[in-house]
């Protein structure tokens, strides 16, 4: 079988992204080539701080993907303007972070790699530098000229949990306005198609959470279920999409429903993410659906307080790499 070339962007250089990148270099990834897009000096300094071996080999993307060798990483060097101090944010490094993401997206669009795996970024410091940045999902959608993507979280436990979000990084007061029929329809279509294509699920069963308490209580607690959600769900059911809902979110995330679902569609960020973080924090994977390439990510932040120490857990990055290779 052909080796999969996976690009890694470690994210915020003052956070734990470089640390966990050095850690995963020590692991075995069969039939996978890991190519990190980062500053070599930064990675070597973190490897020294963590007392871990690290050989950096300049990547040649004109050749076929090679097999990863433990203790090493292929690298595409990106310059830094200023020395990094672990745990100390500096807006001057925002352009470095954005450059790594642009390089990764461009290479995948040119079919030079199979997937991108992203480490944690610090949105506030990027915006403080004058760069508008809502998140990886929105950034890659813009780079690819894609109008709509879907954020899916995957937790591999005894049974795989998949939770997608109808809206992502929005204030709660803006969610209802964003949930138009067109938006919900597009979200469900992308989710259905990508579950079939990327996860090999034939006719996946998707359970849909209501927006309001008790899924609106027949209109008493909100009209979105009646006016927006039900018409779209009925329309897609008529086209063969297996949908159940809208169901009250407080009972949807229970074994009765989770055992039947191939995926759950939550209406907003903090409706779906608490269960994901509870069941799989440090092991969950964020997947962007609807892009012309595979993109997975860690489920945690930059953890500035432990950057440069041995305490960062690379479990989520490892899971993100393995999932990216699997579904490529």
C-alpha positions as CSV (number, residue, x, y, z in Angstrom):
1,X,0.0,0.0,0.0
2,X,1.1,3.6,-0.7
3,X,2.4,5.5,2.3
4,X,0.3,8.5,3.4
5,X,2.0,11.9,3.6
6,X,0.6,13.8,6.6
7,X,1.5,17.5,7.1
8,X,1.6,18.7,10.6
9,X,1.3,22.4,11.6
10,X,2.2,22.7,15.4
11,X,0.3,25.9,15.9
12,X,1.2,28.6,18.4
13,X,4.9,28.3,18.9
14,X,4.8,29.4,22.5
15,X,2.3,26.7,23.4
16,X,2.5,22.9,23.6
17,X,2.2,22.4,19.9
18,X,6.0,22.0,19.4
19,X,6.2,19.8,22.5
20,X,3.6,17.3,21.3
21,X,5.0,17.3,17.8
22,X,8.4,16.2,19.2
23,X,6.6,13.6,21.3
24,X,4.7,12.0,18.4
25,X,8.0,11.8,16.5
26,X,9.0,9.1,18.9
27,X,6.0,6.9,18.0
28,X,5.5,4.3,15.2
29,X,3.1,5.3,12.4
30,X,2.9,2.4,9.8
31,X,2.7,3.4,6.2
32,X,2.8,7.1,7.1
33,X,5.2,9.9,6.4
34,X,5.1,12.8,8.9
35,X,6.1,16.2,7.5
36,X,6.1,19.1,9.9
37,X,5.8,22.7,8.7
38,X,7.7,24.6,11.3
39,X,10.9,26.3,12.4
40,X,13.7,23.8,12.9
41,X,15.4,25.6,15.7
42,X,12.1,25.8,17.7
43,X,11.6,22.1,17.4
44,X,15.2,21.2,18.3
45,X,15.1,23.5,21.4
46,X,11.9,21.9,22.6
47,X,13.3,18.4,22.0
48,X,16.3,19.4,24.1
49,X,14.0,20.8,26.9
50,X,12.0,17.5,26.8
51,X,15.2,15.4,26.7
52,X,13.9,13.6,23.6
53,X,15.9,12.7,20.4
54,X,14.9,14.5,17.2
55,X,16.4,14.2,13.8
56,X,15.0,16.7,11.3
57,X,15.3,15.8,7.6
58,X,14.3,18.4,4.9
59,X,11.3,17.0,3.1
60,X,11.3,16.2,-0.6
61,X,7.7,16.4,-1.8
62,X,8.7,15.4,-5.3
63,X,9.2,11.8,-4.3
64,X,6.8,9.3,-3.0
65,X,6.0,9.4,0.7
66,X,8.5,7.5,2.8
67,X,7.9,5.4,6.0
68,X,8.2,7.4,9.2
69,X,11.2,6.5,11.4
70,X,10.9,6.9,15.1
71,X,12.9,9.8,16.5
72,X,12.8,11.8,13.3
73,X,10.6,14.1,11.3
74,X,10.6,15.4,7.8
75,X,10.4,19.2,7.8
76,X,9.5,22.1,5.6
77,X,11.4,25.0,7.3
78,X,9.5,28.2,8.1
79,X,11.5,31.2,9.5
80,X,10.7,32.9,12.8
81,X,11.2,36.6,13.4
82,X,12.1,36.3,17.0
83,X,13.2,33.7,19.5
84,X,10.3,31.8,21.2
85,X,10.0,31.7,25.0
86,X,7.7,28.9,26.0
87,X,4.5,30.1,27.6
88,X,4.9,33.8,26.5
89,X,2.6,34.9,23.7
90,X,3.8,37.6,21.2
91,X,1.7,38.9,18.4
92,X,4.9,39.1,16.2
93,X,4.6,35.3,15.8
94,X,1.1,35.4,14.3
95,X,2.3,35.7,10.7
96,X,4.5,32.6,11.3
97,X,1.4,30.6,12.4
98,X,-0.6,31.8,9.4
99,X,2.2,31.0,7.0
100,X,2.4,27.4,8.2
101,X,-1.3,27.0,7.5
102,X,-1.1,28.6,4.1
103,X,1.8,26.3,3.1
104,X,-0.1,23.2,4.2
105,X,-3.3,24.2,2.4
106,X,-1.5,25.0,-0.8
107,X,0.4,21.7,-0.8
108,X,-2.8,19.7,-0.2
109,X,-4.6,21.6,-2.9
110,X,-1.7,20.7,-5.3
111,X,-2.0,17.0,-4.2
112,X,1.5,17.0,-2.7
113,X,0.1,15.5,0.6
114,X,-2.8,13.4,1.7
115,X,-3.9,15.4,4.8
116,X,-3.2,18.2,7.3
117,X,-3.1,17.7,11.0
118,X,-3.2,20.9,13.0
119,X,-1.9,21.7,16.5
120,X,-3.5,24.3,18.8
121,X,-3.5,28.0,17.9
122,X,-4.2,31.0,20.0
123,X,-7.0,32.9,18.2
124,X,-6.8,36.0,20.4
125,X,-3.1,36.7,19.8
126,X,-3.5,36.2,16.0
127,X,-6.3,38.8,16.0
128,X,-4.3,41.1,18.3
129,X,-1.7,41.1,15.5
130,X,-4.3,42.5,13.1
131,X,-5.0,39.3,11.3
132,X,-8.7,38.3,11.2
133,X,-8.8,34.7,12.3
134,X,-11.9,32.9,13.6
135,X,-10.4,29.4,13.6
136,X,-8.8,26.7,11.5
137,X,-12.1,25.6,10.1
138,X,-13.0,29.0,8.7
139,X,-9.4,29.6,7.6
140,X,-9.1,26.5,5.4
141,X,-12.6,27.0,4.0
142,X,-11.5,30.5,2.8
143,X,-8.2,29.2,1.4
144,X,-10.1,26.5,-0.6
145,X,-12.9,28.8,-1.7
146,X,-15.4,26.6,0.0
147,X,-18.6,28.3,1.2
148,X,-19.6,25.7,3.8
149,X,-17.8,23.3,6.0
150,X,-18.8,21.1,8.9
151,X,-16.9,20.6,12.2
152,X,-17.0,16.9,13.3
153,X,-15.6,15.5,16.5
154,X,-14.6,11.9,16.7
155,X,-14.0,9.9,19.9
156,X,-13.0,6.3,19.5
157,X,-14.1,4.4,22.6
158,X,-15.9,1.1,22.9
159,X,-18.3,2.6,20.3
160,X,-17.2,5.5,18.1
161,X,-18.8,8.8,19.0
162,X,-19.2,11.4,16.2
163,X,-20.6,14.8,17.0
164,X,-21.0,17.4,14.3
165,X,-21.9,21.1,14.8
166,X,-24.5,23.0,12.8
167,X,-22.8,26.3,13.9
168,X,-19.3,26.7,15.3
169,X,-17.7,29.8,16.8
170,X,-20.7,32.1,17.3
171,X,-22.0,34.0,20.3
172,X,-25.1,32.1,21.6
173,X,-27.4,35.1,20.7
174,X,-26.4,34.6,17.0
175,X,-27.1,30.9,16.7
176,X,-30.9,31.1,16.0
177,X,-30.4,33.6,13.1
178,X,-27.6,31.5,11.6
179,X,-29.8,28.4,11.6
180,X,-31.6,29.0,8.3
181,X,-33.2,26.2,6.3
182,X,-30.4,26.6,3.7
183,X,-27.7,26.4,6.2
184,X,-29.2,23.4,8.0
185,X,-29.8,21.6,4.7
186,X,-26.3,22.1,3.5
187,X,-24.8,21.0,6.8
188,X,-26.8,17.8,6.8
189,X,-26.0,17.0,3.2
190,X,-22.3,17.5,3.8
191,X,-22.4,15.4,7.0
192,X,-24.3,12.6,5.2
193,X,-22.0,12.6,2.2
194,X,-18.7,12.7,4.2
195,X,-19.8,10.0,6.6
196,X,-20.3,7.8,3.5
197,X,-17.2,8.9,1.7
198,X,-14.6,9.2,4.5
199,X,-15.9,6.8,7.1
200,X,-17.3,4.2,4.8
201,X,-20.7,4.3,6.5
202,X,-23.5,3.2,4.1
203,X,-26.7,5.2,4.6
204,X,-25.5,6.6,8.0
205,X,-28.1,7.3,10.7
206,X,-27.9,10.9,11.9
207,X,-29.6,12.1,15.0
208,X,-30.4,15.8,15.1
209,X,-30.6,17.8,18.4
210,X,-33.2,20.5,18.8
211,X,-32.1,24.0,19.4
212,X,-34.5,24.9,22.3
213,X,-35.1,23.1,25.6
214,X,-37.3,20.0,25.1
215,X,-36.8,20.6,21.3
216,X,-39.2,23.6,21.6
217,X,-42.0,21.8,23.5
218,X,-44.3,21.9,20.4
219,X,-43.6,25.6,19.9
220,X,-44.0,26.7,23.5
221,X,-40.3,27.1,24.1
222,X,-39.3,28.2,20.6
223,X,-40.4,28.0,16.9
224,X,-37.1,27.0,15.2
225,X,-37.9,23.2,15.4
226,X,-41.3,23.8,13.7
227,X,-40.4,26.5,11.2
228,X,-36.8,25.6,10.2
229,X,-35.7,22.1,11.3
230,X,-38.7,19.9,10.7
231,X,-39.2,21.0,7.0
232,X,-35.6,20.4,6.2
233,X,-35.5,17.0,7.9
234,X,-38.6,15.9,6.2
235,X,-37.3,17.1,2.8
236,X,-34.0,15.1,3.2
237,X,-35.8,12.0,4.5
238,X,-37.8,12.0,1.3
239,X,-34.5,11.9,-0.6
240,X,-33.3,8.8,1.4
241,X,-31.2,10.5,4.1
242,X,-31.7,8.7,7.5
243,X,-32.5,11.4,10.0
244,X,-34.0,11.2,13.5
245,X,-35.1,14.4,15.3
246,X,-35.1,17.1,16.3
247,X,-34.8,15.5,19.7
248,X,-34.3,17.3,23.1
249,X,-30.5,17.6,23.6
250,X,-30.8,16.7,27.3
251,X,-31.9,13.2,26.4
252,X,-30.3,12.8,23.0
253,X,-26.8,12.3,24.6
254,X,-27.8,9.1,26.4
255,X,-27.1,5.5,25.5
256,X,-30.6,4.9,24.2
257,X,-29.9,7.2,21.2
258,X,-26.1,7.2,21.1
259,X,-26.1,3.4,20.5
260,X,-28.2,3.8,17.4
261,X,-26.5,6.9,15.9
262,X,-23.7,7.0,13.4
263,X,-23.4,10.7,14.2
264,X,-25.1,13.4,16.2
265,X,-25.7,16.9,14.8
266,X,-25.7,19.5,17.6
267,X,-26.9,23.0,16.9
268,X,-24.2,25.0,18.6
269,X,-20.7,24.6,20.0
270,X,-21.4,24.2,23.7
271,X,-24.4,21.9,23.0
272,X,-22.2,19.2,21.5
273,X,-18.7,19.7,22.9
274,X,-19.3,19.0,26.6
275,X,-20.0,15.3,25.9
276,X,-17.1,15.1,23.5
277,X,-14.7,16.6,26.1
278,X,-16.2,14.5,28.9
279,X,-15.9,11.2,27.0
280,X,-12.6,11.8,25.2
281,X,-10.7,14.9,26.2
282,X,-7.1,14.4,25.2
283,X,-8.1,11.7,22.7
284,X,-10.8,13.3,20.6
285,X,-10.2,14.4,17.0
286,X,-11.6,17.4,15.2
287,X,-12.3,16.7,11.5
288,X,-13.3,19.4,9.0
289,X,-15.8,18.0,6.5
290,X,-16.4,19.6,3.1
291,X,-12.8,20.5,2.2
292,X,-11.1,19.1,-0.9
293,X,-8.6,17.5,1.4
294,X,-8.5,15.8,4.8
295,X,-7.9,18.0,7.8
296,X,-7.9,16.8,11.4
297,X,-6.9,18.5,14.6
298,X,-6.3,18.2,18.3
299,X,-9.2,18.7,20.8
300,X,-7.3,21.1,23.1
301,X,-5.8,24.5,23.4
302,X,-2.2,25.9,23.6
303,X,-1.7,25.1,27.4
304,X,0.8,27.9,27.7
305,X,1.4,27.1,31.4
306,X,3.0,23.7,30.6
307,X,4.8,24.6,27.4
308,X,8.4,23.4,27.4
309,X,7.8,20.9,30.2
310,X,7.3,17.1,30.2
311,X,3.6,17.4,31.1
312,X,1.9,17.9,27.7
313,X,-0.1,14.9,26.5
314,X,0.2,14.1,22.8
315,X,-2.7,11.7,22.8
316,X,-5.0,13.9,20.8
317,X,-2.4,14.7,18.2
318,X,-1.5,11.0,17.9
319,X,-5.2,10.2,17.4
320,X,-5.6,13.0,14.8
321,X,-2.7,11.7,12.8
322,X,-3.9,8.1,12.9
323,X,-7.4,9.1,11.9
324,X,-6.1,11.3,9.1
325,X,-4.1,8.4,7.7
326,X,-7.0,6.0,8.0
327,X,-9.6,8.2,6.1
328,X,-7.2,9.6,3.5
